[in-house]
Amino acid sequence: MKYSSNELIKFYEQMVLGRKYEEKVMSLVNQGKLQGFFHLSIGQEAAQVGVVSAMGPNDYLVPTHRFHTGLVNRMDMKDMTCELLGRITGCNKGKAFTFHISSKKDRILSVNGMLGAGVPNAVGYAWTLKMNKQEGVVVCVFGDGASSEGDVHEAMNLATIHKIPIVFFIENNGWAVSTPLSTQAAVENLSVRAKAYNMPGVTVDGDDVIKVNEAMKEAIALARNGQPSIVEAKTHRWRGHFEGDPAMYRDANEIEEAKKNCPIKRLEKMLLDKKLLSPEQIEEIVNTVQNELEEVFTYAMGCPLPTKEQTLDYDQVYASNLGGDLW
């Protein structure tokens, strides 16, 4: 599959945006200006950009709480940032945070806070699309830890039996909180489990945005014809399970090796080698992203928190996920 220079540069811009966005979040958390448990995906930018860049405008996304790079490139950044900061101007009135964030206008279906529970939800969403003869597929994202949950396998089985338009994307960063993949699964590639449900499955280098994008485009095309499949992207989580987790369960050398294979630097080197970008243009992209983020976070920090009455307005809690299409 060939990509134009504009497409490759767009991938780079999206990955830089995701990295810088999370670095901004990390900075605010460390300064005590941002409260809550943030699960950062620094190091996983290629996997997430590869997913959202392959999706069409009518497709739906079921993300995880560690999918900020994907979300910031799929939805309104001000709406998202206000939600993460708990502002009333957020896409869910400041009530959802990352664990339940959704956006009707951006076709982002609600994150589920229970391990693996978003997968059967996603199958239900996709089944609705089929029954209502609506366009689009559902892309369901979950991690290697969630992939062993019983309801995940039940959902995959149903998806194949009923030819449901869905793609199961396993973002495999090798760690289920503090449990390495080697002690949680008896297979090297989680995608081989697709054979049990008579669906295609493929494992790709999750640090290569092009490989992920290619695999996702093929999987989405299959889903449009009623063929579910699994795409597993092997990537690396640089930070702890949550921001503040010292990750003493990991060997520091493992993280340093992952950083040597930084997905952003890999694409940057390709763009430089092919002379699609100059060092000056790369610096300009980074500066543009930084300026955009400062504007967005300044706006969000200046927006009001919910009042006591708004916080207790339970209609708002449910209304954001009801009415029209899949809501």
C-alpha positions as YAML, in Angstrom:
chain: A
units: angstrom
residues:
- id: 1
  name: MET
  ca: [0.00, 0.00, 0.00]
- id: 2
  name: LYS
  ca: [1.51, 3.30, -1.09]
- id: 3
  name: TYR
  ca: [1.22, 6.51, 0.91]
- id: 4
  name: SER
  ca: [1.61, 10.05, -0.36]
- id: 5
  name: SER
  ca: [4.02, 12.48, 1.25]
- id: 6
  name: ASN
  ca: [1.04, 14.38, 2.68]
- id: 7
  name: GLU
  ca: [-0.31, 11.22, 4.33]
- id: 8
  name: LEU
  ca: [3.05, 10.38, 5.90]
- id: 9
  name: ILE
  ca: [3.50, 13.92, 7.17]
- id: 10
  name: LYS
  ca: [-0.04, 13.83, 8.57]
- id: 11
  name: PHE
  ca: [0.82, 10.65, 10.48]
- id: 12
  name: TYR
  ca: [3.82, 12.43, 11.95]
- id: 13
  name: GLU
  ca: [1.81, 15.49, 12.95]
- id: 14
  name: GLN
  ca: [-0.82, 13.32, 14.63]
- id: 15
  name: MET
  ca: [1.76, 11.34, 16.57]
- id: 16
  name: VAL
  ca: [3.54, 14.48, 17.74]
- id: 17
  name: LEU
  ca: [0.21, 15.92, 18.83]
- id: 18
  name: GLY
  ca: [-0.54, 12.82, 20.89]
- id: 19
  name: ARG
  ca: [2.90, 12.79, 22.52]
- id: 20
  name: LYS
  ca: [2.89, 16.49, 23.36]
- id: 21
  name: TYR
  ca: [-0.69, 16.32, 24.62]
- id: 22
  name: GLU
  ca: [0.17, 13.63, 27.13]
- id: 23
  name: GLU
  ca: [3.39, 15.35, 28.13]
- id: 24
  name: LYS
  ca: [1.28, 18.40, 28.94]
- id: 25
  name: VAL
  ca: [-1.07, 16.26, 31.04]
- id: 26
  name: MET
  ca: [1.93, 14.69, 32.78]
- id: 27
  name: SER
  ca: [3.36, 18.13, 33.55]
- id: 28
  name: LEU
  ca: [0.09, 19.38, 35.05]
- id: 29
  name: VAL
  ca: [-0.28, 16.24, 37.18]
- id: 30
  name: ASN
  ca: [3.26, 16.59, 38.50]
- id: 31
  name: GLN
  ca: [2.59, 20.25, 39.34]
- id: 32
  name: GLY
  ca: [-0.53, 19.30, 41.26]
- id: 33
  name: LYS
  ca: [-2.71, 21.29, 38.85]
- id: 34
  name: LEU
  ca: [-4.56, 18.25, 37.56]
- id: 35
  name: GLN
  ca: [-6.22, 15.61, 39.71]
- id: 36
  name: GLY
  ca: [-7.21, 12.05, 38.98]
- id: 37
  name: PHE
  ca: [-5.64, 8.86, 37.65]
- id: 38
  name: PHE
  ca: [-4.21, 9.40, 34.20]
- id: 39
  name: HIS
  ca: [-3.08, 6.33, 32.26]
- id: 40
  name: LEU
  ca: [-0.72, 7.68, 29.63]
- id: 41
  name: SER
  ca: [0.04, 6.05, 26.30]
- id: 42
  name: ILE
  ca: [3.43, 7.67, 25.70]
- id: 43
  name: GLY
  ca: [5.32, 5.30, 23.41]
- id: 44
  name: GLN
  ca: [2.13, 3.93, 21.84]
- id: 45
  name: GLU
  ca: [1.44, 6.78, 19.43]
- id: 46
  name: ALA
  ca: [1.95, 4.78, 16.23]
- id: 47
  name: ALA
  ca: [-0.60, 2.16, 17.26]
- id: 48
  name: GLN
  ca: [-3.26, 4.74, 18.08]
- id: 49
  name: VAL
  ca: [-2.73, 7.00, 15.09]
- id: 50
  name: GLY
  ca: [-2.68, 3.91, 12.87]
- id: 51
  name: VAL
  ca: [-6.16, 3.06, 14.12]
- id: 52
  name: VAL
  ca: [-7.96, 6.40, 13.92]
- id: 53
  name: SER
  ca: [-6.36, 7.38, 10.61]
- id: 54
  name: ALA
  ca: [-7.78, 4.23, 9.01]
- id: 55
  name: MET
  ca: [-11.35, 4.95, 10.12]
- id: 56
  name: GLY
  ca: [-13.97, 6.59, 7.95]
- id: 57
  name: PRO
  ca: [-16.28, 9.45, 8.99]
- id: 58
  name: ASN
  ca: [-19.21, 7.06, 9.61]
- id: 59
  name: ASP
  ca: [-17.23, 4.63, 11.77]
- id: 60
  name: TYR
  ca: [-17.51, 4.42, 15.54]
- id: 61
  name: LEU
  ca: [-14.70, 4.07, 18.06]
- id: 62
  name: VAL
  ca: [-14.83, 2.30, 21.42]
- id: 63
  name: PRO
  ca: [-11.57, 3.42, 23.07]
- id: 64
  name: THR
  ca: [-9.92, 2.64, 26.39]
- id: 65
  name: HIS
  ca: [-8.83, 4.92, 29.22]
- id: 66
  name: ARG
  ca: [-5.31, 4.81, 27.70]
- id: 67
  name: PHE
  ca: [-6.19, 6.10, 24.25]
- id: 68
  name: HIS
  ca: [-5.55, 9.84, 24.50]
- id: 69
  name: THR
  ca: [-3.45, 10.02, 21.32]
- id: 70
  name: GLY
  ca: [-6.25, 8.38, 19.36]
- id: 71
  name: LEU
  ca: [-8.94, 10.53, 20.92]
- id: 72
  name: VAL
  ca: [-7.15, 13.83, 20.46]
- id: 73
  name: ASN
  ca: [-6.89, 13.03, 16.75]
- id: 74
  name: ARG
  ca: [-10.49, 11.89, 16.42]
- id: 75
  name: MET
  ca: [-12.56, 14.34, 18.45]
- id: 76
  name: ASP
  ca: [-12.83, 18.04, 19.30]
- id: 77
  name: MET
  ca: [-9.71, 18.76, 21.37]
- id: 78
  name: LYS
  ca: [-11.30, 21.50, 23.47]
- id: 79
  name: ASP
  ca: [-14.29, 19.30, 24.33]
- id: 80
  name: MET
  ca: [-11.94, 16.48, 25.28]
- id: 81
  name: THR
  ca: [-9.58, 18.62, 27.33]
- id: 82
  name: CYS
  ca: [-12.41, 20.26, 29.24]
- id: 83
  name: GLU
  ca: [-13.72, 16.80, 30.07]
- id: 84
  name: LEU
  ca: [-10.35, 15.59, 31.33]
- id: 85
  name: LEU
  ca: [-10.14, 18.70, 33.50]
- id: 86
  name: GLY
  ca: [-13.64, 18.12, 34.86]
- id: 87
  name: ARG
  ca: [-15.10, 21.30, 33.36]
- id: 88
  name: ILE
  ca: [-18.80, 21.75, 32.74]
- id: 89
  name: THR
  ca: [-17.91, 22.62, 29.12]
- id: 90
  name: GLY
  ca: [-16.53, 19.12, 28.54]
- id: 91
  name: CYS
  ca: [-18.15, 16.71, 26.11]
- id: 92
  name: ASN
  ca: [-19.80, 14.91, 29.07]
- id: 93
  name: LYS
  ca: [-20.23, 17.96, 31.33]
- id: 94
  name: GLY
  ca: [-17.10, 17.09, 33.29]
- id: 95
  name: LYS
  ca: [-18.58, 13.85, 34.64]
- id: 96
  name: ALA
  ca: [-16.89, 11.19, 32.52]
- id: 97
  name: PHE
  ca: [-13.12, 11.83, 32.81]
- id: 98
  name: THR
  ca: [-11.13, 9.30, 30.70]
- id: 99
  name: PHE
  ca: [-12.87, 6.26, 32.14]
- id: 100
  name: HIS
  ca: [-16.27, 6.94, 30.56]
- id: 101
  name: ILE
  ca: [-15.62, 9.68, 27.99]
- id: 102
  name: SER
  ca: [-17.81, 9.71, 24.88]
- id: 103
  name: SER
  ca: [-18.76, 12.13, 22.13]
- id: 104
  name: LYS
  ca: [-21.86, 11.76, 20.00]
- id: 105
  name: LYS
  ca: [-20.77, 14.21, 17.33]
- id: 106
  name: ASP
  ca: [-17.37, 12.54, 16.99]
- id: 107
  name: ARG
  ca: [-18.79, 8.99, 17.07]
- id: 108
  name: ILE
  ca: [-16.81, 8.10, 20.17]
- id: 109
  name: LEU
  ca: [-18.72, 5.50, 22.17]
- id: 110
  name: SER
  ca: [-18.33, 5.41, 25.92]
- id: 111
  name: VAL
  ca: [-15.22, 3.97, 27.54]
- id: 112
  name: ASN
  ca: [-16.02, 1.27, 30.09]
- id: 113
  name: GLY
  ca: [-14.14, 1.30, 33.39]
- id: 114
  name: MET
  ca: [-14.36, -2.49, 33.84]
- id: 115
  name: LEU
  ca: [-11.60, -4.62, 32.33]
- id: 116
  name: GLY
  ca: [-12.74, -5.96, 28.96]
- id: 117
  name: ALA
  ca: [-16.36, -4.90, 29.48]
- id: 118
  name: GLY
  ca: [-16.21, -2.47, 26.56]
- id: 119
  name: VAL
  ca: [-15.88, -5.37, 24.12]
- id: 120
  name: PRO
  ca: [-19.38, -6.89, 24.47]
- id: 121
  name: ASN
  ca: [-20.73, -3.32, 24.53]
- id: 122
  name: ALA
  ca: [-18.96, -2.67, 21.23]
- id: 123
  name: VAL
  ca: [-20.41, -5.83, 19.69]
- id: 124
  name: GLY
  ca: [-23.85, -4.63, 20.73]
- id: 125
  name: TYR
  ca: [-23.23, -1.24, 19.13]
- id: 126
  name: ALA
  ca: [-22.06, -2.88, 15.90]
- id: 127
  name: TRP
  ca: [-25.03, -5.25, 15.93]
- id: 128
  name: THR
  ca: [-27.29, -2.20, 16.13]
- id: 129
  name: LEU
  ca: [-25.63, -0.78, 13.03]
- id: 130
  name: LYS
  ca: [-26.32, -4.00, 11.15]
- id: 131
  name: MET
  ca: [-29.93, -4.32, 12.31]
- id: 132
  name: ASN
  ca: [-30.68, -0.70, 11.48]
- id: 133
  name: LYS
  ca: [-28.82, -0.98, 8.16]
- id: 134
  name: GLN
  ca: [-26.64, 2.00, 9.07]
- id: 135
  name: GLU
  ca: [-23.31, 2.75, 7.48]
- id: 136
  name: GLY
  ca: [-20.09, 2.35, 9.38]
- id: 137
  name: VAL
  ca: [-18.26, -0.20, 11.47]
- id: 138
  name: VAL
  ca: [-17.21, -0.24, 15.12]
- id: 139
  name: VAL
  ca: [-13.52, -0.31, 16.04]
- id: 140
  name: CYS
  ca: [-13.12, -1.72, 19.55]
- id: 141
  name: VAL
  ca: [-9.82, -1.09, 21.35]
- id: 142
  name: PHE
  ca: [-8.59, -3.09, 24.34]
- id: 143
  name: GLY
  ca: [-5.31, -4.19, 25.87]
- id: 144
  name: ASP
  ca: [-3.48, -7.47, 26.23]
- id: 145
  name: GLY
  ca: [-4.75, -7.92, 29.79]
- id: 146
  name: ALA
  ca: [-8.38, -7.50, 28.79]
- id: 147
  name: SER
  ca: [-7.97, -9.97, 25.94]
- id: 148
  name: SER
  ca: [-8.18, -12.91, 28.36]
- id: 149
  name: GLU
  ca: [-11.46, -11.86, 29.96]
- id: 150
  name: GLY
  ca: [-14.32, -14.30, 29.42]
- id: 151
  name: ASP
  ca: [-16.78, -11.72, 28.14]
- id: 152
  name: VAL
  ca: [-14.27, -10.70, 25.46]
- id: 153
  name: HIS
  ca: [-14.31, -14.22, 24.02]
- id: 154
  name: GLU
  ca: [-18.08, -14.48, 24.27]
- id: 155
  name: ALA
  ca: [-18.35, -11.21, 22.35]
- id: 156
  name: MET
  ca: [-15.95, -12.36, 19.63]
- id: 157
  name: ASN
  ca: [-17.90, -15.58, 19.21]
- id: 158
  name: LEU
  ca: [-21.18, -13.68, 18.80]
- id: 159
  name: ALA
  ca: [-19.58, -11.24, 16.37]
- id: 160
  name: THR
  ca: [-18.56, -14.02, 14.01]
- id: 161
  name: ILE
  ca: [-21.79, -15.99, 14.27]
- id: 162
  name: HIS
  ca: [-23.89, -12.95, 13.41]
- id: 163
  name: LYS
  ca: [-21.44, -11.38, 10.92]
- id: 164
  name: ILE
  ca: [-21.23, -8.15, 12.87]
- id: 165
  name: PRO
  ca: [-19.30, -5.15, 11.41]
- id: 166
  name: ILE
  ca: [-16.56, -4.81, 14.01]
- id: 167
  name: VAL
  ca: [-12.77, -4.79, 14.30]
- id: 168
  name: PHE
  ca: [-11.17, -5.97, 17.54]
- id: 169
  name: PHE
  ca: [-7.95, -4.00, 18.03]
- id: 170
  name: ILE
  ca: [-5.61, -5.36, 20.71]
- id: 171
  name: GLU
  ca: [-3.14, -2.68, 21.78]
- id: 172
  name: ASN
  ca: [-0.56, -5.03, 23.26]
- id: 173
  name: ASN
  ca: [2.00, -3.08, 25.29]
- id: 174
  name: GLY
  ca: [3.15, -6.23, 27.09]
- id: 175
  name: TRP
  ca: [1.86, -5.34, 30.54]
- id: 176
  name: ALA
  ca: [-1.50, -5.88, 32.22]
- id: 177
  name: VAL
  ca: [-0.90, -3.35, 35.02]
- id: 178
  name: SER
  ca: [2.12, -5.16, 36.56]
- id: 179
  name: THR
  ca: [1.67, -8.57, 34.93]
- id: 180
  name: PRO
  ca: [3.86, -9.28, 31.89]
- id: 181
  name: LEU
  ca: [2.34, -10.99, 28.86]
- id: 182
  name: SER
  ca: [4.61, -14.01, 29.38]
- id: 183
  name: THR
  ca: [2.72, -14.93, 32.57]
- id: 184
  name: GLN
  ca: [-0.79, -14.04, 31.41]
- id: 185
  name: ALA
  ca: [-1.05, -15.83, 28.06]
- id: 186
  name: ALA
  ca: [0.21, -19.13, 26.67]
- id: 187
  name: VAL
  ca: [0.54, -17.79, 23.12]
- id: 188
  name: GLU
  ca: [3.13, -15.45, 21.66]
- id: 189
  name: ASN
  ca: [0.68, -13.59, 19.43]
- id: 190
  name: LEU
  ca: [-2.77, -12.88, 20.83]
- id: 191
  name: SER
  ca: [-4.19, -12.60, 17.32]
- id: 192
  name: VAL
  ca: [-3.99, -16.39, 16.89]
- id: 193
  name: ARG
  ca: [-7.02, -16.64, 19.16]
- id: 194
  name: ALA
  ca: [-9.04, -15.46, 16.16]
- id: 195
  name: LYS
  ca: [-8.86, -19.02, 14.80]
- id: 196
  name: ALA
  ca: [-11.13, -20.19, 17.61]
- id: 197
  name: TYR
  ca: [-13.89, -17.97, 16.22]
- id: 198
  name: ASN
  ca: [-13.19, -18.59, 12.54]
- id: 199
  name: MET
  ca: [-12.17, -15.00, 11.95]
- id: 200
  name: PRO
  ca: [-8.97, -13.50, 10.49]
- id: 201
  name: GLY
  ca: [-6.28, -12.32, 12.86]
- id: 202
  name: VAL
  ca: [-3.01, -10.50, 12.29]
- id: 203
  name: THR
  ca: [-0.17, -9.23, 14.48]
- id: 204
  name: VAL
  ca: [1.79, -6.16, 13.40]
- id: 205
  name: ASP
  ca: [4.61, -3.97, 14.67]
- id: 206
  name: GLY
  ca: [2.69, -1.46, 16.78]
- id: 207
  name: ASP
  ca: [5.57, 1.01, 16.68]
- id: 208
  name: ASP
  ca: [5.22, 1.32, 12.91]
- id: 209
  name: VAL
  ca: [2.26, 3.59, 12.09]
- id: 210
  name: ILE
  ca: [2.22, 2.47, 8.46]
- id: 211
  name: LYS
  ca: [1.97, -1.22, 9.36]
- id: 212
  name: VAL
  ca: [-0.85, -0.53, 11.80]
- id: 213
  name: ASN
  ca: [-2.71, 1.67, 9.33]
- id: 214
  name: GLU
  ca: [-2.43, -0.93, 6.56]
- id: 215
  name: ALA
  ca: [-3.72, -3.71, 8.81]
- id: 216
  name: MET
  ca: [-6.59, -1.58, 10.10]
- id: 217
  name: LYS
  ca: [-7.68, -0.51, 6.62]
- id: 218
  name: GLU
  ca: [-7.86, -4.15, 5.55]
- id: 219
  name: ALA
  ca: [-9.72, -5.14, 8.72]
- id: 220
  name: ILE
  ca: [-12.23, -2.29, 8.38]
- id: 221
  name: ALA
  ca: [-12.87, -3.27, 4.77]
- id: 222
  name: LEU
  ca: [-13.63, -6.82, 5.94]
- id: 223
  name: ALA
  ca: [-15.91, -5.52, 8.68]
- id: 224
  name: ARG
  ca: [-17.94, -3.51, 6.16]
- id: 225
  name: ASN
  ca: [-18.78, -6.86, 4.55]
- id: 226
  name: GLY
  ca: [-19.76, -8.48, 7.84]
- id: 227
  name: GLN
  ca: [-16.44, -10.14, 8.61]
- id: 228
  name: PRO
  ca: [-15.05, -9.36, 12.09]
- id: 229
  name: SER
  ca: [-11.32, -9.75, 12.69]
- id: 230
  name: ILE
  ca: [-8.54, -9.16, 15.19]
- id: 231
  name: VAL
  ca: [-5.65, -6.78, 14.68]
- id: 232
  name: GLU
  ca: [-2.97, -7.00, 17.35]
- id: 233
  name: ALA
  ca: [-0.38, -4.22, 17.52]
- id: 234
  name: LYS
  ca: [2.67, -4.94, 19.66]
- id: 235
  name: THR
  ca: [3.86, -1.70, 21.16]
- id: 236
  name: HIS
  ca: [5.50, -0.32, 24.31]
- id: 237
  name: ARG
  ca: [4.27, 1.59, 27.33]
- id: 238
  name: TRP
  ca: [6.99, 3.96, 28.56]
- id: 239
  name: ARG
  ca: [5.25, 5.15, 31.71]
- id: 240
  name: GLY
  ca: [3.79, 3.30, 34.68]
- id: 241
  name: HIS
  ca: [0.30, 1.86, 34.66]
- id: 242
  name: PHE
  ca: [-0.92, 5.26, 35.83]
- id: 243
  name: GLU
  ca: [0.89, 8.55, 36.27]
- id: 244
  name: GLY
  ca: [2.59, 8.23, 39.66]
- id: 245
  name: ASP
  ca: [3.13, 4.47, 39.42]
- id: 246
  name: PRO
  ca: [6.88, 3.92, 40.04]
- id: 247
  name: ALA
  ca: [6.69, 0.66, 38.01]
- id: 248
  name: MET
  ca: [9.19, -1.14, 40.21]
- id: 249
  name: TYR
  ca: [7.99, -4.40, 38.62]
- id: 250
  name: ARG
  ca: [9.74, -3.50, 35.35]
- id: 251
  name: ASP
  ca: [13.38, -3.69, 34.33]
- id: 252
  name: ALA
  ca: [14.61, -0.19, 33.49]
- id: 253
  name: ASN
  ca: [16.56, -1.63, 30.56]
- id: 254
  name: GLU
  ca: [13.30, -2.74, 28.96]
- id: 255
  name: ILE
  ca: [12.02, 0.83, 28.90]
- id: 256
  name: GLU
  ca: [15.30, 2.19, 27.58]
- id: 257
  name: GLU
  ca: [15.26, -0.36, 24.76]
- id: 258
  name: ALA
  ca: [11.70, 0.66, 23.89]
- id: 259
  name: LYS
  ca: [12.73, 4.31, 23.74]
- id: 260
  name: LYS
  ca: [15.46, 3.43, 21.23]
- id: 261
  name: ASN
  ca: [12.64, 2.28, 18.96]
- id: 262
  name: CYS
  ca: [10.54, 5.42, 19.50]
- id: 263
  name: PRO
  ca: [7.69, 5.35, 16.95]
- id: 264
  name: ILE
  ca: [7.88, 9.10, 16.38]
- id: 265
  name: LYS
  ca: [11.63, 9.07, 15.81]
- id: 266
  name: ARG
  ca: [11.26, 6.11, 13.43]
- id: 267
  name: LEU
  ca: [8.85, 8.00, 11.21]
- id: 268
  name: GLU
  ca: [10.84, 11.20, 11.58]
- id: 269
  name: LYS
  ca: [13.96, 9.44, 10.29]
- id: 270
  name: MET
  ca: [12.04, 8.12, 7.29]
- id: 271
  name: LEU
  ca: [10.71, 11.58, 6.46]
- id: 272
  name: LEU
  ca: [14.19, 13.08, 6.74]
- id: 273
  name: ASP
  ca: [15.84, 10.32, 4.71]
- id: 274
  name: LYS
  ca: [13.25, 10.67, 1.95]
- id: 275
  name: LYS
  ca: [13.64, 14.46, 2.15]
- id: 276
  name: LEU
  ca: [9.91, 14.84, 2.70]
- id: 277
  name: LEU
  ca: [10.66, 17.11, 5.65]
- id: 278
  name: SER
  ca: [13.66, 19.16, 6.70]
- id: 279
  name: PRO
  ca: [14.87, 19.56, 10.31]
- id: 280
  name: GLU
  ca: [13.48, 23.09, 10.20]
- id: 281
  name: GLN
  ca: [10.05, 21.86, 9.10]
- id: 282
  name: ILE
  ca: [10.02, 19.26, 11.89]
- id: 283
  name: GLU
  ca: [10.81, 21.97, 14.41]
- id: 284
  name: GLU
  ca: [8.00, 24.07, 12.96]
- id: 285
  name: ILE
  ca: [5.52, 21.18, 13.34]
- id: 286
  name: VAL
  ca: [6.51, 20.69, 16.99]
- id: 287
  name: ASN
  ca: [6.23, 24.41, 17.72]
- id: 288
  name: THR
  ca: [2.83, 24.63, 16.01]
- id: 289
  name: VAL
  ca: [1.54, 21.71, 18.09]
- id: 290
  name: GLN
  ca: [2.91, 23.22, 21.29]
- id: 291
  name: ASN
  ca: [1.23, 26.56, 20.59]
- id: 292
  name: GLU
  ca: [-2.08, 24.86, 19.79]
- id: 293
  name: LEU
  ca: [-1.94, 22.87, 23.02]
- id: 294
  name: GLU
  ca: [-1.17, 25.93, 25.11]
- id: 295
  name: GLU
  ca: [-4.23, 27.62, 23.65]
- id: 296
  name: VAL
  ca: [-6.45, 24.58, 24.29]
- id: 297
  name: PHE
  ca: [-5.30, 23.99, 27.87]
- id: 298
  name: THR
  ca: [-5.47, 27.69, 28.71]
- id: 299
  name: TYR
  ca: [-9.05, 27.72, 27.45]
- id: 300
  name: ALA
  ca: [-9.97, 24.59, 29.40]
- id: 301
  name: MET
  ca: [-8.34, 25.76, 32.64]
- id: 302
  name: GLY
  ca: [-10.38, 28.94, 32.36]
- id: 303
  name: CYS
  ca: [-13.70, 27.14, 32.01]
- id: 304
  name: PRO
  ca: [-15.88, 26.65, 35.10]
- id: 305
  name: LEU
  ca: [-16.19, 23.47, 37.13]
- id: 306
  name: PRO
  ca: [-19.72, 22.10, 37.56]
- id: 307
  name: THR
  ca: [-21.74, 23.69, 40.34]
- id: 308
  name: LYS
  ca: [-23.05, 21.54, 43.19]
- id: 309
  name: GLU
  ca: [-26.45, 21.48, 41.51]
- id: 310
  name: GLN
  ca: [-24.96, 20.47, 38.14]
- id: 311
  name: THR
  ca: [-22.87, 17.76, 39.76]
- id: 312
  name: LEU
  ca: [-26.00, 16.24, 41.28]
- id: 313
  name: ASP
  ca: [-28.05, 16.59, 38.10]
- id: 314
  name: TYR
  ca: [-28.20, 12.91, 37.28]
- id: 315
  name: ASP
  ca: [-30.07, 13.53, 34.03]
- id: 316
  name: GLN
  ca: [-26.79, 14.91, 32.66]
- id: 317
  name: VAL
  ca: [-24.96, 11.72, 33.58]
- id: 318
  name: TYR
  ca: [-27.21, 9.60, 31.38]
- id: 319
  name: ALA
  ca: [-28.33, 12.11, 28.74]
- id: 320
  name: SER
  ca: [-24.88, 12.27, 27.11]
- id: 321
  name: ASN
  ca: [-25.20, 8.60, 26.15]
- id: 322
  name: LEU
  ca: [-28.84, 8.49, 25.05]
- id: 323
  name: GLY
  ca: [-30.88, 9.46, 22.04]
- id: 324
  name: GLY
  ca: [-30.30, 9.00, 18.32]
- id: 325
  name: ASP
  ca: [-28.17, 6.51, 16.39]
- id: 326
  name: LEU
  ca: [-26.38, 4.29, 18.88]
- id: 327
  name: TRP
  ca: [-27.24, 6.53, 21.85]
...
